[in-house]
């Protein structure tokens, strides 16, 4: 398990300009080794960190990247590609190296999530897929981690598949949510593909299809004795009384695990339902709630001491409503052994291969340093080789439980104010090493004439990363 449904036949999932640039590289014989870095320029307004996710999908894609006969025929039909280039493309394989932070690692702005080291055409042509998948899955995992934090140890189930933007996104979301700490998913296909726990209750339509609510509860409990009953189809308090009556009817065969409330004032209703269940000596029956929940709503319920045992979260987590996109980029930072950078204001790029060192004090991580890859600094290096010559180096971190455990372990090491959903008074410190800064400054001087406005801004340290 833990395999994507589609990781073959996606060679054409790329922007046209990737292919036209690659043809130009081919014609110019620009095939020296390039280094591309994938990172997020700045965190969304309501994020203290991001949780890296999507690496497994990327590695599977790179291992299986091929252009089929039909792909080649389609490209030929566009009239934009030479026969010679299409022959080369037919035999295309990714033979490069990948260095990456493990999935489930907390990351911060400007830190490489992964770096590709490969011949320039190979490194260029994969940009669209890499950005798409790392962006999507990191966004999902980061949102889900906030929901898990808000729940304060109570289980959260993913209910998002019906409103997430597409089938692929829903499946990848379920995996990312689980890595972030969500307890399970209602998506059965995701359960099959990734080995995730699946969970579900019942819909209002089941209740409505029966003559009355009590009959629906009895029929469902007979078939699924330890189920969860949805009690708000008509009236929540009437619904819980029907559950209590079901206990009288079934006697020792009553094994109902929980009731679910999907609408209304969840604080007031959960309190009333808890009282009714307790008075009926059904203290073992838990209360599960859903309906428009996000981390803020869950925080309000938990802080109000609502007697709620678990949450079902769908739309807001599934579309990451408060931060539906990340400022993620994939940039050339070295070619043919020479550093490359971009100097546009607000869009600078750190040159060369890099490493991130996470520095701890005791059991807590306190700051990061982005450095050159050849530096040996104090702290734990985050990026590790995960693919060499187009082959994955280990399957260890593709195991979903290992990745989930890694995420939990690394999250626990962050400062408490960074882990919480409220915006920290001070962001987590990320510094640039002296050696990397010096390399960047030297390249700025090399590439930018000082008599230009751009050169003047660089010299004064007014472009990101040069201060």
C-alpha positions as CSV (number, residue, x, y, z in Angstrom):
1,X,0.0,0.0,0.0
2,X,1.0,3.7,0.3
3,X,1.1,4.0,-3.5
4,X,-0.4,6.7,-5.6
5,X,-3.1,5.6,-8.0
6,X,-1.5,7.5,-10.9
7,X,2.3,7.9,-11.0
8,X,2.8,6.8,-14.6
9,X,1.5,8.4,-17.8
10,X,2.0,11.9,-16.4
11,X,4.9,13.0,-18.5
12,X,2.8,15.6,-20.2
13,X,1.6,17.1,-16.9
14,X,3.9,20.0,-17.5
15,X,3.7,23.6,-18.7
16,X,4.4,24.1,-22.4
17,X,7.3,26.4,-21.8
18,X,9.1,23.6,-19.9
19,X,9.1,21.6,-23.1
20,X,10.1,24.5,-25.3
21,X,12.9,25.5,-23.0
22,X,14.1,21.9,-22.9
23,X,14.1,21.7,-26.7
24,X,16.2,24.9,-26.7
25,X,18.6,23.4,-24.1
26,X,18.8,20.3,-26.4
27,X,19.6,22.3,-29.5
28,X,22.2,24.4,-27.6
29,X,23.7,21.3,-26.0
30,X,23.1,22.8,-22.5
31,X,23.2,19.5,-20.6
32,X,25.5,20.2,-17.8
33,X,24.4,19.5,-14.2
34,X,22.0,22.0,-12.7
35,X,20.7,22.5,-9.2
36,X,17.1,23.6,-8.7
37,X,15.7,24.4,-5.2
38,X,12.1,24.1,-4.2
39,X,11.0,26.3,-1.3
40,X,8.3,28.6,0.0
41,X,9.2,32.3,-0.1
42,X,7.0,33.4,2.8
43,X,4.6,31.7,5.2
44,X,0.8,32.4,4.9
45,X,-0.5,35.1,7.3
46,X,-1.9,32.5,9.7
47,X,0.9,30.0,9.7
48,X,3.8,29.7,12.2
49,X,5.3,26.8,10.2
50,X,4.6,24.5,7.3
51,X,4.7,20.7,7.4
52,X,6.6,19.3,4.4
53,X,4.6,16.7,2.5
54,X,4.5,15.1,-1.0
55,X,8.0,13.7,-1.3
56,X,6.9,10.1,-1.8
57,X,4.7,11.1,-4.7
58,X,7.6,13.0,-6.3
59,X,10.0,10.1,-6.0
60,X,7.5,7.7,-7.5
61,X,6.9,10.1,-10.4
62,X,10.6,10.5,-11.1
63,X,11.2,6.8,-11.0
64,X,8.5,6.2,-13.6
65,X,8.8,9.2,-15.8
66,X,8.4,8.2,-19.5
67,X,7.0,9.7,-22.7
68,X,4.7,7.2,-24.3
69,X,4.2,6.8,-28.1
70,X,0.9,8.7,-27.8
71,X,2.7,11.5,-25.9
72,X,5.3,11.8,-28.7
73,X,2.6,11.7,-31.3
74,X,0.6,14.5,-29.6
75,X,3.7,16.7,-29.3
76,X,4.5,16.1,-33.0
77,X,1.0,17.2,-33.9
78,X,1.6,20.6,-32.3
79,X,4.2,21.4,-34.9
80,X,6.4,23.0,-32.2
81,X,9.0,20.2,-31.8
82,X,11.7,18.8,-34.1
83,X,11.8,15.2,-35.0
84,X,15.3,15.0,-33.6
85,X,14.1,16.4,-30.2
86,X,11.2,14.0,-30.1
87,X,13.5,11.0,-30.7
88,X,15.5,12.2,-27.7
89,X,12.4,12.7,-25.7
90,X,11.1,9.2,-26.4
91,X,14.2,7.8,-24.6
92,X,13.9,10.3,-21.7
93,X,14.6,9.0,-18.2
94,X,15.3,10.9,-15.0
95,X,18.9,10.1,-13.9
96,X,19.4,12.8,-11.3
97,X,19.8,13.1,-7.6
98,X,17.3,14.4,-5.0
99,X,18.1,15.9,-1.6
100,X,15.1,16.6,0.6
101,X,13.7,17.1,4.1
102,X,11.7,14.0,5.2
103,X,8.0,14.3,4.9
104,X,6.4,15.4,8.2
105,X,9.3,17.9,8.9
106,X,8.3,21.4,10.0
107,X,9.8,24.0,7.7
108,X,10.0,27.7,7.4
109,X,10.3,30.4,4.7
110,X,13.1,30.2,2.2
111,X,14.3,26.7,3.5
112,X,14.7,24.2,0.7
113,X,12.1,21.4,0.9
114,X,14.0,19.6,-1.8
115,X,16.8,20.2,-4.3
116,X,17.2,18.5,-7.6
117,X,20.7,17.8,-9.0
118,X,20.4,16.6,-12.6
119,X,21.3,17.5,-16.2
120,X,19.6,20.8,-16.9
121,X,16.9,19.5,-19.3
122,X,15.9,16.8,-16.8
123,X,15.8,19.2,-13.9
124,X,13.7,21.7,-15.9
125,X,11.0,19.4,-17.3
126,X,9.9,18.2,-13.9
127,X,9.1,21.6,-12.4
128,X,5.4,21.6,-12.9
129,X,4.7,18.2,-11.3
130,X,7.0,18.9,-8.4
131,X,5.5,22.2,-7.5
132,X,2.0,20.9,-7.9
133,X,2.4,18.0,-5.6
134,X,4.6,19.5,-2.9
135,X,2.4,22.6,-2.8
136,X,-0.8,20.6,-2.6
137,X,0.3,18.1,0.0
138,X,2.3,20.6,2.2
139,X,-0.7,22.9,2.2
140,X,-3.0,20.1,3.3
141,X,-0.7,18.7,6.0
142,X,0.0,22.2,7.4
143,X,-3.8,23.0,7.7
144,X,-4.5,19.6,9.3
145,X,-1.8,20.0,11.9
146,X,-3.6,23.1,13.1
147,X,-6.8,21.2,13.4
148,X,-5.1,18.4,15.3
149,X,-3.5,21.0,17.6
150,X,-6.9,22.6,18.3
151,X,-8.5,19.3,19.2
152,X,-6.1,18.8,22.1
153,X,-5.8,15.1,21.8
154,X,-9.4,14.3,20.7
155,X,-9.6,12.3,17.5
156,X,-10.3,14.1,14.3
157,X,-11.7,12.3,11.2
158,X,-11.3,13.6,7.6
159,X,-14.7,14.2,6.1
160,X,-13.5,16.4,3.2
161,X,-13.6,14.3,0.1
162,X,-16.9,15.5,-1.4
163,X,-15.8,19.2,-1.4
164,X,-12.1,19.0,-2.0
165,X,-11.1,20.2,-5.5
166,X,-10.9,16.9,-7.4
167,X,-10.2,13.2,-6.9
168,X,-6.4,13.4,-6.9
169,X,-6.5,16.2,-4.4
170,X,-8.9,14.3,-2.1
171,X,-6.7,11.2,-2.1
172,X,-3.5,13.2,-1.5
173,X,-5.3,15.2,1.2
174,X,-6.3,12.1,3.1
175,X,-2.7,10.9,3.2
176,X,-1.3,14.4,4.2
177,X,-4.0,14.7,6.9
178,X,-3.0,11.4,8.4
179,X,0.7,12.3,8.4
180,X,-0.3,15.5,10.2
181,X,-2.1,13.6,13.0
182,X,-5.7,13.1,11.8
183,X,-7.0,9.8,13.1
184,X,-8.6,8.5,9.9
185,X,-10.6,9.2,6.8
186,X,-14.0,8.6,5.4
187,X,-12.4,8.1,1.9
188,X,-12.4,4.3,1.3
189,X,-10.1,4.5,-1.8
190,X,-7.5,6.5,0.2
191,X,-7.7,3.9,2.9
192,X,-7.0,1.2,0.3
193,X,-4.2,3.0,-1.5
194,X,-2.3,4.4,1.5
195,X,-3.2,2.0,4.3
196,X,-5.2,4.6,6.3
197,X,-7.8,3.8,9.0
198,X,-11.2,4.4,7.6
199,X,-14.2,5.6,9.6
200,X,-17.8,6.7,9.0
201,X,-21.2,7.1,10.6
202,X,-24.4,7.5,8.6
203,X,-26.1,10.3,6.6
204,X,-29.4,12.1,7.2
205,X,-30.7,10.4,4.1
206,X,-30.6,7.0,5.9
207,X,-32.8,8.4,8.6
208,X,-35.1,10.1,6.1
209,X,-35.5,6.9,4.1
210,X,-37.1,5.2,7.1
211,X,-40.6,5.8,8.4
212,X,-39.2,7.3,11.6
213,X,-35.9,7.9,13.3
214,X,-36.3,5.2,16.0
215,X,-36.9,2.6,13.3
216,X,-33.8,3.8,11.4
217,X,-31.7,3.6,14.6
218,X,-32.9,0.0,15.3
219,X,-32.2,-1.2,11.8
220,X,-28.7,0.3,11.6
221,X,-27.7,-0.9,15.1
222,X,-28.9,-4.4,14.3
223,X,-26.6,-4.5,11.3
224,X,-23.7,-2.5,12.9
225,X,-23.9,-2.9,16.7
226,X,-20.9,-0.7,17.6
227,X,-21.8,2.2,15.2
228,X,-22.3,5.9,15.6
229,X,-25.8,7.2,15.3
230,X,-26.6,10.6,13.8
231,X,-29.2,12.3,16.0
232,X,-29.9,15.8,14.5
233,X,-32.0,14.9,11.4
234,X,-35.2,16.3,13.0
235,X,-34.4,17.4,16.5
236,X,-31.2,16.6,18.5
237,X,-32.8,16.1,21.9
238,X,-35.5,13.9,20.4
239,X,-32.8,12.0,18.7
240,X,-30.8,11.3,21.9
241,X,-34.1,10.1,23.5
242,X,-34.5,7.7,20.7
243,X,-31.0,6.4,21.4
244,X,-31.9,6.0,25.0
245,X,-35.1,4.1,24.1
246,X,-32.9,1.9,21.8
247,X,-30.9,0.9,24.8
248,X,-34.1,-0.2,26.5
249,X,-35.1,-2.2,23.5
250,X,-31.8,-3.9,22.9
251,X,-30.7,-4.4,26.5
252,X,-27.3,-6.1,26.7
253,X,-27.0,-6.1,22.9
254,X,-26.8,-2.3,22.9
255,X,-23.2,-1.5,21.8
256,X,-23.6,1.9,20.3
257,X,-20.2,3.7,20.4
258,X,-21.2,7.3,20.0
259,X,-23.8,9.8,18.7
260,X,-23.1,12.5,16.2
261,X,-24.4,16.0,16.1
262,X,-24.0,17.8,12.7
263,X,-25.8,21.1,13.1
264,X,-26.9,23.7,15.6
265,X,-25.1,25.2,18.6
266,X,-22.7,22.4,19.2
267,X,-21.7,23.6,22.7
268,X,-25.3,23.9,24.0
269,X,-26.4,20.7,22.2
270,X,-23.5,18.6,23.3
271,X,-24.0,19.6,26.9
272,X,-27.7,18.7,26.8
273,X,-27.0,15.4,25.0
274,X,-24.3,14.5,27.6
275,X,-26.7,15.2,30.5
276,X,-29.4,13.0,28.9
277,X,-26.9,10.1,28.2
278,X,-25.5,10.3,31.7
279,X,-28.9,10.3,33.3
280,X,-29.7,7.2,31.3
281,X,-26.5,5.5,32.6
282,X,-25.0,5.7,29.1
283,X,-21.8,7.4,30.1
284,X,-19.8,5.2,27.8
285,X,-21.6,6.6,24.7
286,X,-19.4,9.3,23.3
287,X,-20.3,12.5,21.5
288,X,-18.9,13.2,18.0
289,X,-19.6,16.5,16.2
290,X,-19.2,17.8,12.7
291,X,-20.6,20.6,10.5
292,X,-18.5,23.5,9.2
293,X,-15.7,23.0,11.7
294,X,-12.1,24.4,11.5
295,X,-9.4,24.9,14.0
296,X,-11.0,28.1,15.3
297,X,-14.4,26.5,15.9
298,X,-12.7,23.5,17.6
299,X,-10.6,25.8,19.8
300,X,-13.8,27.6,20.9
301,X,-15.5,24.3,21.8
302,X,-12.5,22.9,23.6
303,X,-11.9,26.1,25.6
304,X,-15.6,26.2,26.5
305,X,-15.2,22.6,27.9
306,X,-17.8,21.2,25.6
307,X,-18.3,17.5,26.4
308,X,-17.2,16.4,22.9
309,X,-15.1,13.3,22.3
310,X,-14.2,13.7,18.6
311,X,-14.6,15.8,15.5
312,X,-15.4,15.3,11.9
313,X,-13.8,18.0,9.8
314,X,-14.5,18.4,6.1
315,X,-14.6,21.5,3.8
316,X,-12.5,24.0,5.7
317,X,-9.6,21.5,6.1
318,X,-10.1,20.1,2.7
319,X,-9.8,23.4,0.9
320,X,-7.5,25.0,3.5
321,X,-9.9,27.9,3.6
322,X,-7.8,30.4,5.4
323,X,-4.6,29.7,3.3
324,X,-5.6,28.0,0.1
325,X,-2.2,28.5,-1.6
326,X,1.5,28.8,-0.7
327,X,4.1,31.0,-2.3
328,X,6.1,28.0,-3.5
329,X,8.8,28.3,-6.2
330,X,11.3,26.1,-8.0
331,X,14.4,28.0,-8.9
332,X,17.7,27.4,-10.7
333,X,20.5,28.0,-8.2
334,X,23.5,26.4,-9.9
335,X,24.5,25.4,-13.4
336,X,27.7,23.8,-14.6
337,X,29.3,24.3,-11.2
338,X,28.6,28.0,-11.0
339,X,26.1,29.6,-8.6
340,X,23.0,31.2,-10.1
341,X,20.6,33.6,-8.5
342,X,17.6,35.9,-9.1
343,X,17.6,39.5,-7.9
344,X,14.1,40.7,-8.4
345,X,12.9,42.6,-5.4
346,X,11.1,40.2,-3.0
347,X,12.1,37.2,-5.2
348,X,15.8,36.7,-4.6
349,X,17.2,33.1,-4.7
350,X,20.0,31.7,-2.5
351,X,22.7,30.2,-4.8
352,X,24.2,26.7,-5.0
353,X,23.3,23.5,-3.2
354,X,22.2,24.1,0.3
355,X,21.7,22.5,3.7
356,X,19.5,23.6,6.6
357,X,20.9,23.0,10.1
358,X,18.3,22.9,12.9
359,X,19.8,23.9,16.2
360,X,18.4,22.7,19.5
361,X,18.8,23.7,23.2
362,X,18.0,20.6,25.2
363,X,14.9,18.9,23.8
364,X,13.7,22.0,21.9
365,X,14.6,23.3,18.5
366,X,15.3,27.0,18.7
367,X,16.6,28.2,15.3
368,X,17.6,27.2,11.8
369,X,20.6,28.2,9.7
370,X,20.4,27.9,5.9
371,X,24.0,27.1,4.7
372,X,26.0,26.0,1.8
373,X,25.8,22.2,1.3
374,X,29.5,21.8,1.9
375,X,29.4,23.5,5.3
376,X,29.6,21.6,8.6
377,X,27.7,23.6,11.2
378,X,26.3,22.8,14.6
379,X,22.8,21.4,14.6
380,X,20.9,18.6,12.8
381,X,21.1,18.7,9.0
382,X,17.5,18.5,7.6
383,X,18.1,17.6,3.9
384,X,19.2,14.1,3.1
385,X,19.9,12.2,-0.1
386,X,16.7,10.3,-1.1
387,X,17.4,9.5,-4.8
388,X,20.6,8.9,-6.7
389,X,20.9,8.4,-10.4
390,X,17.1,8.3,-10.7
391,X,16.7,5.5,-8.1
392,X,15.1,5.9,-4.7
393,X,17.7,5.2,-2.0
394,X,15.3,3.8,0.7
395,X,11.7,2.9,1.2
396,X,11.9,3.5,4.9
397,X,10.2,6.9,5.0
398,X,7.6,5.8,2.5
399,X,5.9,3.9,5.3
400,X,2.9,6.0,6.3
401,X,3.2,5.2,10.0
402,X,6.9,6.1,10.0
403,X,6.2,9.4,8.4
404,X,3.4,10.1,10.8
405,X,5.6,9.3,13.8
406,X,8.4,11.5,12.4
407,X,5.9,14.4,12.1
408,X,4.7,14.0,15.7
409,X,8.3,13.7,17.0
410,X,9.5,16.8,15.1
411,X,6.5,18.9,15.9
412,X,7.0,18.2,19.6
413,X,10.4,19.8,19.4
414,X,9.2,23.2,18.2
415,X,8.8,26.0,20.7
416,X,5.3,25.9,22.2
417,X,4.3,29.3,20.7
418,X,5.3,28.1,17.2
419,X,3.2,24.9,17.6
420,X,0.0,26.7,18.5
421,X,-2.6,28.0,16.1
422,X,-2.3,31.6,17.3
423,X,0.3,33.6,15.5
424,X,3.5,33.7,17.6
425,X,4.7,37.1,18.8
426,X,8.1,36.4,17.2
427,X,8.6,34.1,14.2
428,X,10.8,31.0,14.4
429,X,14.4,32.3,13.7
430,X,15.9,31.4,10.4
431,X,19.4,32.7,9.6
432,X,21.7,32.5,6.6
433,X,25.2,31.3,7.2
434,X,28.1,33.7,6.7
435,X,29.6,31.6,3.9
436,X,26.3,31.4,2.0
437,X,25.7,35.1,2.4
438,X,29.2,35.8,1.1
439,X,28.6,33.6,-1.9
440,X,25.4,35.4,-2.6
441,X,27.1,38.8,-2.4
442,X,29.9,37.8,-4.7
443,X,27.4,36.6,-7.3
444,X,25.4,39.8,-7.0
445,X,28.5,41.8,-7.7
446,X,29.3,39.5,-10.7
447,X,25.8,39.6,-12.3
448,X,24.7,43.2,-11.4
449,X,26.3,46.4,-12.7
450,X,26.5,48.8,-9.8
451,X,25.2,51.8,-11.9
452,X,21.8,50.3,-12.3
453,X,18.8,50.7,-9.9
454,X,18.9,46.9,-9.3
455,X,22.6,47.0,-8.5
456,X,22.1,50.0,-6.2
457,X,19.4,48.1,-4.2
458,X,21.5,45.0,-4.0
459,X,24.5,47.0,-2.7
460,X,22.4,48.6,0.0
461,X,20.9,45.2,1.0
462,X,17.4,46.1,0.0
463,X,16.7,42.9,-1.9
464,X,15.6,39.9,0.1
465,X,18.4,37.8,1.6
466,X,21.1,40.4,1.1
467,X,20.7,42.2,4.4
